[in-house]
Amino acid sequence: MAVAVYVLHQDPDILNLSFGYSGGIENYSGQELRSSYSRTIAALAQADRQEKTILVWATGNAGDEVNANSSSPEIYPGLAARAEELQGHSIAVVSTRAVPPPAFDALKPQRPPTGRDGSP
């Protein structure tokens, strides 16, 4: 997180973040998170800035873990759901479907049909 705080002081417009701690945000209350991540929340809130950096979070890679909810953010990306001061400039991007919808089949390259001997 120290790197993200350093980068925030460089005043970027948008910051793409793809790191965090395992564990879904739905397992923690706002009070529990504030007790463990108060300095992180304060840094990400950017209270001293009128124009805040937009934080774009990848929600994590827990989707393949047992009992993981792949559509729920992990801890850092989910902080905005529990810390009001992060709302308005935080975006968490979640996976909602493991397989592309059938409409994408039309975009796949098609092979021409072949005969039994492999000839076109």
C-alpha positions, 0 to 999 in steps of 0.5 A, spaced: 500 500 500 505 504 501 507 504 493 499 506 492 500 512 497 506 514 494 503 514 487 497 518 490 502 524 492 504 524 484 497 527 483 494 522 478 487 523 475 486 515 475 490 510 479 489 502 477 490 498 483 490 490 482 492 488 489 489 486 496 488 481 501 484 475 500 478 475 504 471 477 501 469 484 504 462 481 506 465 478 511 467 484 515 464 490 518 466 497 517 468 498 524 473 491 523 476 494 517 477 501 520 480 498 526 485 494 522 486 499 516 484 506 518 491 509 515 490 506 509 482 508 509 485 515 510 490 515 505 485 513 500 480 518 502 485 524 500 481 528 504 486 534 503 485 534 496 479 537 492 480 533 486 481 526 488 484 521 484 479 516 481 481 509 484 479 503 480 480 496 483 481 489 480 477 485 486 481 480 487 483 472 484 479 468 490 474 466 485 477 459 484 478 458 492 473 454 496 467 458 498 469 464 495 464 469 492 467 471 485 462 477 484 464 480 491 470 484 492 476 482 496 478 487 502 482 493 499 477 493 493 471 493 497 473 498 502 469 503 499 463 499 501 464 500 508 468 507 508 463 512 506 469 517 505 472 512 499 465 513 495 465 517 489 472 516 487 472 508 488 470 503 482 471 496 484 471 491 477 468 484 479 467 478 475 460 476 474 460 470 469 466 465 468 464 464 461 463 469 455 455 469 453 454 465 447 454 472 443 461 471 443 461 465 439 460 469 433 466 473 434 470 466 434 474 465 427 471 459 423 474 454 420 472 451 413 469 445 413 473 439 411 472 432 408 474 426 412 481 426 409 482 433 411 481 436 404 477 442 404 
